[in-house]
Amino acid sequence: GRSMQRITLAEMLPGYRLRLRFADGAEGVADLAPLVARGGVYAAIAAAPDAVRIGPRGRSVEWPGPEGEAVDFCADALRLEIEARRAAAE
C-alpha cells in the first residue's frame, strides 16, 4: 500500500488554485474554483484565500472560517485530484 500523503507546502495561486508539494517531492495544483463557486462552507476560502495552512502532520490543508469553523481537505484526496488532473493533461 502507499504511505500516507503528507503536504509540505501549500500556496494559493490566483483563481483559487492551490499549489501543493508533498513529502515525496510530488507537486501539483488543485483547482478549488468550482467549490468556491458553490459558496456555503467554501466561502471561507473566498473570504481569505491566503489564510490556507497545513494541518497537523501535513495530513490536510485548511482555512479558518469566520466563526471558527474550518474548511479542510485531506492530503490523500488532494493527491488523487492532482494526479487525475495530470493524467488528463497527458
Residue, then its C-alpha position, 0 to 999 in steps of 0.5 A: g500500500r502507499s504511505m500516507q500523503r503528507i503536504t509540505l507546502a501549500e500556496m494559493l495561486p490566483g483563481y483559487r488554485l492551490r499549489l501543493r508539494f508533498a513529502d515525496g517531492a510530488e507537486g501539483v495544483a488543485d483547482l478549488a474554483p468550482l467549490v468556491a463557486r458553490g459558496g456555503v462552507y467554501a466561502a471561507i476560502a473566498a473570504a481569505p484565500d491566503a489564510v490556507r495552512i497545513g494541518p497537523r502532520g501535513r495530513s490536510v490543508e485548511w482555512p479558518g472560517p469566520e466563526g471558527e469553523a474550518v474548511d479542510f481537505c485531506a492530503d490523500a484526496l488532494r493527491l488523487e485530484i492532482e494526479a487525475r488532473r495530470a493524467a488528463a493533461e497527458 
